[in-house]
Amino acid sequence: MLNVSGIQKSFGGRELFDDVSLNIMSGDRIAITGPNGAGKSTLIKIILGKEEPDAGSVTFIRGTRVGYLPQESEPAGNETVLEVAVSHEHEHDGQFVAKAKQILNSLGFKLTDYDRPAKEMSGGWIMRAHLARLLAEEPDLLMLDEPTNHLDLETLIWFQDYLKYYPGGILLISHDREFLNNLCTHIAELRASKIMRYTGNYDEYLVQRAAAEVTMAATALAQQRKIDQLQTFADRFGAKASKASQAQSKRKQIERIKEEMVEMPSGPEATMGFHFPQPPRSGQRVITLEKISFGYGVAATPASHLVEDEAAQPTPDHPPVKLLYENLDFEVERDQRIVLVGPNGAGKSTLLKLLAEVLKPISGVHKLGHNTKYGYFAQHRAAMLNPKHTVFQEAMDTPQRITEQAIRTVLGSFLFRGDDIYKPVSVLSGGEKSRLALVKLLLDPPNLLLMDEPTTHLDLASVDALIEALKQYQGTLVFISHDVHFIRALSTHVVRVEAGQLRHFGGGYQYYLDKTSQSARAALTSSSQVAQATQKSSEPKMDRKEQKRLEAAQRQARSNKRQEIQKRIVALEKEIADLEVREGELAAELEKPEAYASGGRATHINRELMKIHDRLPLATVEWEAANKELADFDGAATE
């Protein structure tokens, strides 16, 4: 479908790509990952022909249709939401229009939104309309740059499941770890101007990369030892006439080894090495909402569709058209880590703003507990930064007494490194301002943090840094996020917001999923039992002999199925054992000097090792899955 071959690209003397190649087939789901500035978006632009490489080529199979969703969409003109989702060439195709409407609905749009001017909506909603058009058109290759940034949690889960069955290939950039784990078949990592392709999802890629780095480090060390031995001989005997030819031969051997020298892997990404200041302890009851009523004062305009803070608040002269909350009670206790979940437009952000007193209720009481001080983090918080400061000056501008070195460490954890800390705030991107605002918040944290989508515009390393910082944080946290990895790492309590009601789940995100899926299964089981009872009452009784024959056939089928799973487990165990033995043999060969004497042998060994490192974690995952399948099968048989 797509072949990227030998791409080279430099900017201002810095080599961004050196011989980057990537092949994409139909059905591939490939994520491009890499540190900030590695060139992920630039590579996408080169593939799309929006930027020229210094060398190399991009070739599509003739007739390949490509669809692209950028991080930020163009400002909307006068077209309606439906006109954005249905291009002119399809506007008279009833089947296409019906499909686009179905996708718009799944992405959170209401029927009344279809004829609304898109420019009335926020950039995130315009992006969803563009996404609906792409999914309806079904291009052969779907290219997505941070497609989950503007999706709420429930819409993201729908989108993730939809892409699993997408008929074409997918090439994407995303900083959502759970999304990558659930969707990707390959990871293409950009690092140090090279690209390395790994088989599997993001977690499997991390395992494979760690194993590959151990092997590369061992190989590079063995090569350097050999070079040192040869160099010692050449230096010692180079001046002796009787040994001069041998010394020269050693120097040539050194040159050959250097040509095949394995490059030492770059160091690990920065991890949190700093303990943040901790807030003063609050009382047990941190914040309470009592009998709160609230609604927006804009007719037929859901607040969640508007640009931030454009929704009109109710006043005595302009009462709300419809109440979003009525007589709402909500209490947060010390040390809770609460995530708010629920369908789009349910009022999650509104509830957070009510807690933060950004919105004032029509009636009811907002009570702060003893010694409680709250901080509210939303996207507009970045606007509170001083544009005349540098990044470092802005981070230093905090009441807390923190050393310069500690602040540099924190900034580095959020990817402000080297000269980046001297950038003026005024030239920072939206994502950089968001990261700097997080740094400031964490350097002087309140004892109640209210955070609305804090991971938006953060890359994977920054998300992990934020998770580590919040794990250290000794206060109370209420947040909204669509990043499932972030939610799993931090939440200890889930509150589902729906139809103005709050439903509490006193456990983490997995507990919430288990409970809600049990409720769904119970409802399905109940309706199924009614249907079965009705069906059985109308069915004629089966002949006893025929019933025995069917039962015997079912037992045989179960036995055959169990044997098939057991055979698969045995075969995988043998494969894993053989791979581990071969891995040890190859590692031992690399320790021998002769591996580098015959040109190319070390390279062949490393290639075989890389294949083993690709297959071994996958085989292990397959073995674990087969064992789970057998356990589930045996468990079902005993029920």
C-alpha positions as CSV (number, residue, x, y, z in Angstrom):
1,M,0.0,0.0,0.0
2,L,2.8,2.5,1.0
3,N,6.5,2.2,0.8
4,V,8.8,4.9,2.5
5,S,12.4,4.3,1.4
6,G,15.6,5.9,2.5
7,I,14.2,9.2,3.7
8,Q,16.8,11.8,4.8
9,K,15.9,15.2,6.2
10,S,17.9,17.9,8.0
11,F,16.8,21.2,9.5
12,G,19.4,23.9,10.3
13,G,22.3,21.5,10.3
14,R,20.5,19.0,12.5
15,E,19.9,15.6,11.0
16,L,16.2,14.6,11.6
17,F,16.1,11.4,9.5
18,D,18.9,9.2,8.2
19,D,17.8,6.4,5.8
20,V,14.3,6.1,7.3
21,S,12.3,3.3,5.7
22,L,8.8,2.0,6.4
23,N,6.4,-0.3,4.6
24,I,2.7,-0.3,5.3
25,M,0.3,-3.1,4.2
26,S,-3.5,-3.2,4.2
27,G,-4.7,-4.2,7.7
28,D,-1.6,-2.8,9.5
29,R,-2.2,-0.6,12.5
30,I,1.1,1.2,13.0
31,A,1.8,3.9,15.6
32,I,4.8,6.3,15.1
33,T,6.3,6.9,18.5
34,G,9.4,8.8,19.7
35,P,10.5,11.6,22.0
36,N,9.5,15.2,21.5
37,G,11.1,16.6,18.4
38,A,12.0,13.3,16.9
39,G,10.1,14.2,13.7
40,K,6.8,12.2,14.0
41,S,4.6,14.9,12.4
42,T,7.3,15.8,9.9
43,L,7.4,12.2,8.7
44,I,3.6,12.3,8.2
45,K,4.0,15.6,6.2
46,I,6.6,14.0,4.0
47,I,4.4,11.0,3.3
48,L,1.5,13.3,2.4
49,G,3.7,15.3,0.1
50,K,3.4,18.4,2.1
51,E,7.1,18.5,2.8
52,E,10.0,17.4,0.6
53,P,12.7,15.0,1.9
54,D,16.4,15.7,1.2
55,A,16.7,12.2,-0.2
56,G,14.6,9.1,-0.5
57,S,11.1,8.3,-1.9
58,V,7.5,7.8,-0.9
59,T,5.5,5.4,-3.1
60,F,1.8,4.5,-2.9
61,I,0.3,1.6,-4.8
62,R,-1.6,3.1,-7.7
63,G,-5.2,3.9,-6.7
64,T,-4.6,4.1,-3.0
65,R,-7.0,6.5,-1.3
66,V,-5.5,8.3,1.7
67,G,-7.4,10.1,4.5
68,Y,-5.7,12.5,6.9
69,L,-6.8,14.0,10.2
70,P,-4.4,16.6,11.5
71,Q,-4.0,17.6,15.2
72,E,-5.8,20.9,14.6
73,S,-8.5,21.4,11.9
74,E,-8.9,24.5,9.7
75,P,-11.3,27.1,11.1
76,A,-14.8,26.3,10.0
77,G,-16.5,28.5,7.4
78,N,-20.3,28.8,6.9
79,E,-20.9,25.1,6.4
80,T,-23.1,23.1,8.8
81,V,-21.9,20.1,10.9
82,L,-23.5,17.7,8.3
83,E,-21.8,19.6,5.4
84,V,-18.4,19.1,7.1
85,A,-19.1,15.4,7.6
86,V,-20.5,14.9,4.0
87,S,-18.3,16.4,1.2
88,H,-20.0,17.8,-2.0
89,E,-19.2,14.6,-4.0
90,H,-21.3,12.5,-1.6
91,E,-24.2,15.0,-0.7
92,H,-26.6,13.2,-3.1
93,D,-25.6,9.7,-2.0
94,G,-28.3,8.7,0.5
95,Q,-26.4,5.7,1.7
96,F,-23.3,7.7,2.4
97,V,-25.2,10.5,4.2
98,A,-27.0,7.9,6.4
99,K,-23.6,6.4,7.3
100,A,-22.1,9.8,8.1
101,K,-25.1,10.7,10.4
102,Q,-24.7,7.3,12.2
103,I,-21.0,8.1,12.8
104,L,-21.8,11.7,13.9
105,N,-24.2,10.3,16.4
106,S,-21.6,7.8,17.7
107,L,-19.2,10.7,18.1
108,G,-21.6,12.5,20.4
109,F,-23.5,14.8,18.0
110,K,-27.3,15.2,18.5
111,L,-29.8,15.2,15.6
112,T,-30.4,19.0,16.3
113,D,-26.6,19.6,15.7
114,Y,-26.6,18.5,12.1
115,D,-27.9,21.8,10.7
116,R,-26.0,24.0,13.1
117,P,-23.1,26.2,11.7
118,A,-19.9,24.4,12.6
119,K,-18.2,27.7,13.5
120,E,-20.4,28.0,16.5
121,M,-18.7,24.9,18.0
122,S,-15.4,24.4,19.7
123,G,-12.3,23.2,17.7
124,G,-12.7,19.8,19.3
125,W,-16.2,19.4,17.9
126,I,-15.2,20.6,14.5
127,M,-12.5,17.9,14.6
128,R,-15.1,15.3,15.4
129,A,-17.1,16.3,12.3
130,H,-14.0,16.0,10.1
131,L,-13.3,12.6,11.7
132,A,-16.9,11.5,10.8
133,R,-16.3,12.3,7.2
134,L,-13.0,10.3,7.1
135,L,-14.6,7.3,8.7
136,A,-17.6,7.4,6.3
137,E,-15.3,7.7,3.3
138,E,-13.2,4.7,4.4
139,P,-9.9,5.6,2.6
140,D,-7.5,2.7,2.0
141,L,-5.0,4.3,4.4
142,L,-6.2,6.4,7.4
143,M,-3.5,8.7,8.8
144,L,-4.3,10.2,12.2
145,D,-2.3,12.7,14.2
146,E,-3.4,12.7,17.9
147,P,-7.0,11.7,17.1
148,T,-8.0,11.1,20.7
149,N,-7.2,14.6,22.0
150,H,-10.7,15.9,21.6
151,L,-12.7,12.8,22.6
152,D,-14.3,12.1,25.9
153,L,-13.8,8.7,27.4
154,E,-16.9,6.9,26.2
155,T,-16.6,8.3,22.6
156,L,-12.9,7.2,22.7
157,I,-13.9,3.7,23.6
158,W,-16.4,3.6,20.7
159,F,-13.7,5.0,18.3
160,Q,-11.2,2.5,19.4
161,D,-13.6,-0.4,18.8
162,Y,-14.6,1.0,15.5
163,L,-10.9,1.2,14.3
164,K,-10.3,-2.5,15.3
165,Y,-12.6,-3.5,12.4
166,Y,-11.6,-0.8,10.0
167,P,-11.0,-2.4,6.6
168,G,-8.0,-0.4,5.5
169,G,-4.5,0.4,7.0
170,I,-3.9,2.9,9.8
171,L,-0.9,5.0,10.5
172,L,-1.2,7.2,13.6
173,I,0.5,9.3,16.2
174,S,-0.9,9.1,19.6
175,H,0.1,9.7,23.2
176,D,-2.7,7.5,24.6
177,R,-1.0,4.4,25.9
178,E,-4.2,2.4,26.4
179,F,-5.4,3.3,22.9
180,L,-2.1,2.1,21.4
181,N,-2.3,-1.1,23.4
182,N,-5.8,-1.9,22.2
183,L,-5.4,-1.0,18.6
184,C,-1.8,-1.3,17.3
185,T,-0.2,-4.3,15.5
186,H,3.1,-2.5,15.1
187,I,5.1,0.3,16.7
188,A,7.5,2.4,14.6
189,E,9.9,4.2,16.9
190,L,11.7,7.3,15.7
191,R,14.9,7.8,17.8
192,A,18.3,9.3,17.0
193,S,17.3,9.9,13.3
194,K,16.5,6.2,12.7
195,I,13.3,4.2,12.7
196,M,12.9,0.8,14.2
197,R,9.7,-1.3,13.7
198,Y,8.4,-3.6,16.4
199,T,5.6,-6.2,16.2
200,G,2.8,-5.9,18.8
201,N,1.2,-3.1,20.8
202,Y,2.8,-0.5,23.0
203,D,3.5,-2.6,26.1
204,E,5.0,-5.4,23.9
205,Y,7.1,-2.8,22.1
206,L,8.6,-1.6,25.5
207,V,9.5,-5.2,26.4
208,Q,11.1,-5.8,23.0
209,R,13.0,-2.5,23.0
210,A,14.4,-3.2,26.5
211,A,15.6,-6.6,25.3
212,A,17.1,-5.2,22.1
213,E,18.9,-2.5,24.1
214,V,20.5,-5.1,26.4
215,T,21.7,-7.1,23.3
216,M,22.9,-4.0,21.6
217,A,24.8,-2.9,24.7
218,A,26.4,-6.3,25.1
219,T,27.4,-6.4,21.4
220,A,28.8,-2.9,21.4
221,L,30.8,-3.8,24.6
222,A,32.2,-7.0,22.9
223,Q,33.1,-5.0,19.8
224,Q,34.9,-2.4,21.8
225,R,36.8,-5.0,23.8
226,K,38.0,-6.5,20.5
227,I,39.0,-3.1,19.1
228,D,41.0,-2.4,22.3
229,Q,42.8,-5.8,22.0
230,L,43.7,-5.2,18.4
231,Q,44.7,-1.6,19.1
232,T,47.0,-2.7,21.9
233,F,48.7,-5.2,19.6
234,A,49.1,-2.6,16.8
235,D,50.5,0.1,19.2
236,R,52.9,-2.4,20.8
237,F,54.3,-3.9,17.6
238,G,53.6,-1.3,14.9
239,A,57.2,0.0,15.1
240,K,58.8,-3.5,14.8
241,A,59.7,-4.5,11.3
242,S,59.0,-8.2,12.0
243,K,55.5,-7.4,13.3
244,A,54.6,-4.4,11.1
245,S,52.5,-6.4,8.6
246,Q,50.6,-8.0,11.4
247,A,50.1,-4.7,13.1
248,Q,48.8,-3.3,9.8
249,S,46.4,-6.3,9.5
250,K,45.1,-5.5,13.0
251,R,44.4,-1.9,12.0
252,K,42.4,-3.0,9.0
253,Q,40.5,-5.4,11.2
254,I,39.7,-2.6,13.5
255,E,38.4,-0.5,10.6
256,R,36.1,-3.5,9.5
257,I,34.7,-3.8,13.1
258,K,34.1,-0.1,13.2
259,E,32.1,-0.2,10.0
260,E,29.9,-2.9,11.6
261,M,29.9,-1.3,15.0
262,V,26.6,-1.5,16.8
263,E,25.6,2.0,18.0
264,M,25.1,2.1,21.7
265,P,21.4,2.8,22.5
266,S,20.7,6.3,23.8
267,G,19.9,6.6,27.5
268,P,16.5,5.9,28.9
269,E,13.9,8.7,28.8
270,A,14.0,11.0,31.8
271,T,12.1,9.7,34.9
272,M,10.9,11.6,37.8
273,G,13.8,12.2,40.2
274,F,12.3,15.0,42.4
275,H,9.9,15.0,45.3
276,F,7.3,17.7,44.9
277,P,6.4,20.0,47.8
278,Q,3.4,18.7,49.7
279,P,0.3,20.7,50.7
280,P,-0.9,21.3,54.2
281,R,-3.3,18.6,55.5
282,S,-7.0,19.3,55.1
283,G,-10.0,18.2,57.2
284,Q,-11.7,14.9,56.5
285,R,-14.5,16.6,54.6
286,V,-12.7,18.4,51.8
287,I,-15.6,19.9,49.8
288,T,-19.4,19.5,49.9
289,L,-22.2,20.4,47.4
290,E,-25.6,20.5,49.0
291,K,-28.9,20.7,47.1
292,I,-27.2,22.2,44.1
293,S,-29.3,23.2,41.1
294,F,-27.8,24.5,37.9
295,G,-28.6,24.9,34.2
296,Y,-27.4,26.8,31.2
297,G,-29.3,29.8,29.8
298,V,-28.8,29.2,26.1
299,A,-31.8,27.6,24.4
300,A,-31.1,24.4,22.4
301,T,-27.4,24.8,22.7
302,P,-25.7,22.1,24.8
303,A,-22.9,23.7,26.8
304,S,-20.4,20.9,26.0
305,H,-20.6,21.8,22.3
306,L,-19.6,25.5,22.8
307,V,-16.2,27.0,23.0
308,E,-14.9,27.1,26.6
309,D,-16.7,29.6,28.8
310,E,-19.1,30.7,26.0
311,A,-22.1,29.0,27.6
312,A,-24.3,31.6,29.2
313,Q,-24.8,31.2,32.9
314,P,-28.3,31.6,34.4
315,T,-29.3,34.8,36.1
316,P,-32.5,35.9,37.8
317,D,-33.4,37.8,34.6
318,H,-32.4,34.8,32.3
319,P,-33.4,31.6,34.0
320,P,-32.1,28.3,32.6
321,V,-34.0,26.7,29.8
322,K,-33.3,23.3,31.3
323,L,-31.7,22.2,34.6
324,L,-28.6,20.1,34.3
325,Y,-28.5,19.4,38.0
326,E,-31.4,19.6,40.5
327,N,-30.9,19.1,44.3
328,L,-27.5,17.6,43.7
329,D,-25.5,16.3,46.7
330,F,-21.8,15.5,46.4
331,E,-19.1,15.2,49.0
332,V,-15.4,14.6,48.6
333,E,-13.3,13.3,51.5
334,R,-9.6,13.7,52.2
335,D,-7.1,11.5,50.1
336,Q,-9.8,10.4,47.6
337,R,-8.7,10.1,44.0
338,I,-12.0,10.5,42.1
339,V,-12.4,10.3,38.3
340,L,-15.6,11.6,36.8
341,V,-16.9,9.4,33.9
342,G,-20.1,9.4,31.8
343,P,-21.5,10.1,28.3
344,N,-20.7,13.3,26.5
345,G,-22.7,16.2,27.6
346,A,-23.7,14.6,30.9
347,G,-22.2,17.5,32.9
348,K,-18.8,16.2,34.1
349,S,-16.9,19.5,33.3
350,T,-19.8,21.5,34.7
351,L,-19.6,19.5,38.0
352,L,-15.9,20.2,38.2
353,K,-16.5,23.9,37.5
354,L,-19.2,24.0,40.2
355,L,-16.6,22.5,42.6
356,A,-14.1,25.1,41.5
357,E,-16.6,27.9,41.8
358,V,-16.0,28.8,38.1
359,L,-19.8,28.4,37.8
360,K,-22.3,29.6,40.3
361,P,-25.3,27.5,41.1
362,I,-28.9,28.8,40.9
363,S,-29.5,27.4,44.4
364,G,-27.7,25.2,46.9
365,V,-24.6,25.4,49.1
366,H,-20.9,25.1,48.2
367,K,-18.9,24.3,51.4
368,L,-15.1,24.1,51.7
369,G,-13.8,21.8,54.5
370,H,-11.4,22.8,57.2
371,N,-8.1,24.1,55.9
372,T,-9.1,23.2,52.3
373,K,-7.4,25.1,49.4
374,Y,-8.3,24.1,45.9
375,G,-6.6,24.5,42.5
376,Y,-8.5,24.2,39.2
377,F,-6.6,23.0,36.1
378,A,-8.4,23.6,32.8
379,Q,-7.0,24.3,29.3
380,H,-7.4,28.1,29.7
381,R,-5.2,28.0,32.8
382,A,-2.2,28.3,30.4
383,A,-3.4,31.9,29.6
384,M,-2.5,32.8,33.2
385,L,1.3,32.4,32.5
386,N,3.3,35.6,32.2
387,P,4.3,35.9,28.5
388,K,7.3,38.2,29.4
389,H,8.9,35.5,31.5
390,T,11.2,32.7,30.3
391,V,10.1,29.1,31.1
392,F,12.6,29.0,33.9
393,Q,11.6,32.4,35.3
394,E,7.9,31.3,35.3
395,A,8.7,28.1,37.1
396,M,10.7,30.0,39.7
397,D,7.8,32.4,40.3
398,T,6.2,30.3,43.1
399,P,5.8,30.9,46.9
400,Q,7.5,27.6,47.6
401,R,11.3,27.8,48.3
402,I,12.8,25.4,45.8
403,T,16.4,25.2,44.6
404,E,17.2,26.1,41.0
405,Q,18.5,22.6,40.4
406,A,15.3,21.0,41.6
407,I,13.3,23.3,39.3
408,R,15.5,22.3,36.4
409,T,14.9,18.6,37.2
410,V,11.1,19.1,37.2
411,L,11.2,21.1,34.0
412,G,13.3,18.3,32.4
413,S,10.8,15.7,33.5
414,F,8.2,17.7,31.5
415,L,10.5,17.9,28.5
416,F,11.9,21.4,29.0
417,R,15.6,20.6,28.6
418,G,18.8,22.4,27.7
419,D,18.1,25.8,26.2
420,D,14.4,25.2,26.2
421,I,14.1,26.6,29.7
422,Y,15.2,30.0,28.4
423,K,12.4,30.2,25.8
424,P,10.0,33.1,26.3
425,V,6.6,31.9,27.4
426,S,5.1,34.0,24.5
427,V,6.6,31.7,21.8
428,L,5.5,28.4,23.5
429,S,3.0,26.1,21.7
430,G,-0.3,25.3,23.4
431,G,1.1,21.9,24.6
432,E,4.2,23.5,26.0
433,K,2.1,26.1,27.9
434,S,0.0,23.3,29.3
435,R,3.1,21.5,30.5
436,L,4.5,24.6,32.1
437,A,1.2,25.3,33.8
438,L,1.3,21.8,35.2
439,V,4.8,22.4,36.5
440,K,3.7,25.5,38.3
441,L,0.7,23.8,39.8
442,L,2.8,20.9,41.1
443,L,5.5,23.2,42.5
444,D,2.9,24.9,44.8
445,P,0.1,22.4,45.0
446,P,-3.2,23.0,46.9
447,N,-4.6,20.2,49.0
448,L,-7.5,19.7,46.5
449,L,-6.7,19.4,42.9
450,L,-9.5,19.7,40.3
451,M,-8.2,18.7,36.9
452,D,-10.1,18.7,33.6
453,E,-8.3,16.6,30.9
454,P,-4.8,17.3,32.2
455,T,-3.1,14.9,29.7
456,T,-4.3,16.7,26.6
457,H,-1.3,17.8,24.4
458,L,1.1,15.8,26.6
459,D,3.3,13.1,25.0
460,L,3.8,9.7,26.6
461,A,6.9,10.7,28.6
462,S,5.1,13.8,30.0
463,V,2.0,11.7,30.9
464,D,4.2,9.3,32.8
465,A,6.0,12.2,34.6
466,L,2.6,13.6,35.6
467,I,1.4,10.2,36.9
468,E,4.6,9.9,39.0
469,A,4.1,13.5,40.4
470,L,0.4,12.8,41.3
471,K,1.3,9.5,42.9
472,Q,3.6,11.5,45.2
473,Y,1.0,14.1,45.8
474,Q,-0.5,13.9,49.3
475,G,-3.7,15.7,48.7
476,T,-7.2,15.0,47.3
477,L,-7.7,14.7,43.5
478,V,-10.9,15.0,41.4
479,F,-10.3,14.8,37.7
480,I,-11.7,14.1,34.2
481,S,-9.7,12.3,31.6
482,H,-10.1,10.2,28.5
483,D,-6.6,8.6,28.9
484,V,-7.4,5.2,30.3
485,H,-3.8,4.5,31.3
486,F,-3.8,7.7,33.4
487,I,-7.2,6.8,34.9
488,R,-6.0,3.3,35.9
489,A,-2.8,4.6,37.4
490,L,-4.5,7.2,39.7
491,S,-8.2,6.7,40.4
492,T,-9.4,4.9,43.5
493,H,-13.0,6.0,43.2
494,V,-15.2,6.4,40.1
495,V,-18.3,8.7,39.9
496,R,-20.5,8.1,36.9
497,V,-22.3,11.3,35.8
498,E,-25.5,10.7,33.8
499,A,-28.9,12.5,33.4
500,G,-28.1,14.8,36.3
501,Q,-27.4,11.9,38.7
502,L,-24.2,10.7,40.3
503,R,-23.5,7.0,40.8
504,H,-20.5,6.1,43.0
505,F,-18.2,3.1,42.6
506,G,-15.8,2.7,45.6
507,G,-12.9,1.2,43.7
508,G,-10.6,1.8,40.7
509,Y,-11.5,1.9,37.1
510,Q,-11.3,-1.8,36.6
511,Y,-13.8,-2.3,39.5
512,Y,-16.1,0.2,37.7
513,L,-15.8,-1.7,34.4
514,D,-16.5,-5.0,36.1
515,K,-19.5,-3.7,37.9
516,T,-21.1,-2.0,34.9
517,S,-20.5,-5.0,32.7
518,Q,-22.1,-7.2,35.3
519,S,-25.1,-5.0,35.3
520,A,-25.3,-5.2,31.5
521,R,-24.9,-9.0,31.6
522,A,-27.6,-9.3,34.3
523,A,-30.0,-7.3,32.1
524,L,-29.2,-9.4,29.1
525,T,-29.5,-12.6,31.0
526,S,-32.9,-11.6,32.4
527,S,-34.3,-10.9,29.0
528,S,-32.7,-14.0,27.5
529,Q,-34.2,-16.2,30.2
530,V,-37.7,-14.8,29.5
531,A,-37.2,-15.4,25.8
532,Q,-35.9,-19.0,26.4
533,A,-38.9,-19.8,28.7
534,T,-41.3,-18.6,26.1
535,Q,-39.5,-20.6,23.4
536,K,-39.4,-23.8,25.5
537,S,-43.1,-23.6,26.2
538,S,-43.9,-23.7,22.5
539,E,-41.3,-26.3,21.5
540,P,-42.2,-30.0,21.2
541,K,-40.3,-32.3,23.6
542,M,-37.2,-33.9,22.1
543,D,-37.0,-37.7,21.7
544,R,-34.9,-39.2,24.6
545,K,-32.7,-41.2,22.2
546,E,-32.0,-38.1,20.1
547,Q,-31.3,-36.0,23.3
548,K,-28.7,-38.6,24.4
549,R,-27.1,-38.5,21.0
550,L,-26.8,-34.7,21.1
551,E,-25.4,-34.7,24.6
552,A,-22.7,-37.3,23.5
553,A,-21.8,-35.1,20.5
554,Q,-21.5,-32.1,22.7
555,R,-19.2,-33.9,25.1
556,Q,-17.0,-35.0,22.2
557,A,-16.9,-31.5,20.9
558,R,-15.8,-30.2,24.3
559,S,-13.1,-32.9,24.5
560,N,-11.8,-32.1,21.1
561,K,-11.7,-28.4,21.9
562,R,-9.8,-29.0,25.1
563,Q,-7.3,-31.2,23.3
564,E,-6.8,-28.5,20.7
565,I,-6.0,-25.9,23.4
566,Q,-3.6,-28.2,25.2
567,K,-1.7,-29.0,21.9
568,R,-1.3,-25.3,21.3
569,I,0.1,-24.8,24.8
570,V,2.6,-27.6,24.4
571,A,3.7,-26.3,21.0
572,L,4.1,-22.8,22.4
573,E,6.1,-24.1,25.4
574,K,8.5,-25.9,23.0
575,E,8.8,-22.9,20.8
576,I,9.6,-20.6,23.8
577,A,12.2,-23.1,25.2
578,D,13.9,-23.4,21.8
579,L,14.0,-19.6,21.3
580,E,15.5,-19.1,24.8
581,V,18.2,-21.7,24.1
582,R,19.0,-20.2,20.7
583,E,19.1,-16.7,22.3
584,G,21.7,-18.0,24.8
585,E,23.8,-19.6,22.0
586,L,23.8,-16.4,19.9
587,A,24.7,-14.2,22.9
588,A,27.6,-16.5,23.7
589,E,28.8,-16.3,20.1
590,L,28.8,-12.5,20.3
591,E,31.3,-12.7,23.2
592,K,33.8,-14.6,21.0
593,P,36.4,-12.4,19.2
594,E,36.1,-14.6,16.0
595,A,32.5,-13.4,15.6
596,Y,34.0,-10.1,14.3
597,A,36.9,-11.6,12.4
598,S,34.9,-12.9,9.4
599,G,33.2,-9.9,7.9
600,G,29.4,-9.8,8.5
601,R,29.1,-12.6,11.0
602,A,28.3,-10.3,13.9
603,T,25.7,-8.6,11.8
604,H,24.0,-11.9,10.9
605,I,24.0,-12.9,14.6
606,N,22.3,-9.6,15.6
607,R,19.7,-10.0,12.9
608,E,18.8,-13.4,14.2
609,L,18.7,-12.1,17.7
610,M,16.4,-9.3,16.7
611,K,14.0,-11.9,15.1
612,I,14.1,-13.9,18.4
613,H,13.4,-10.7,20.4
614,D,10.4,-9.9,18.2
615,R,8.9,-13.4,18.5
616,L,9.7,-14.4,22.1
617,P,7.4,-11.8,23.9
618,L,4.6,-12.5,21.4
619,A,5.0,-16.3,21.9
620,T,4.9,-15.7,25.7
621,V,1.7,-13.6,25.4
622,E,0.1,-16.3,23.2
623,W,1.1,-19.0,25.8
624,E,-0.5,-17.0,28.6
625,A,-3.6,-16.4,26.5
626,A,-3.9,-20.1,25.7
627,N,-3.5,-21.1,29.4
628,K,-6.2,-18.5,30.3
629,E,-8.4,-19.9,27.6
630,L,-8.0,-23.4,29.0
631,A,-8.7,-22.3,32.6
632,D,-11.9,-20.4,31.4
633,F,-12.9,-23.5,29.4
634,D,-12.5,-25.8,32.4
635,G,-14.3,-23.3,34.6
636,A,-17.2,-23.1,32.2
637,A,-17.5,-26.9,32.1
638,T,-17.8,-27.1,35.8
639,E,-20.5,-24.5,36.1
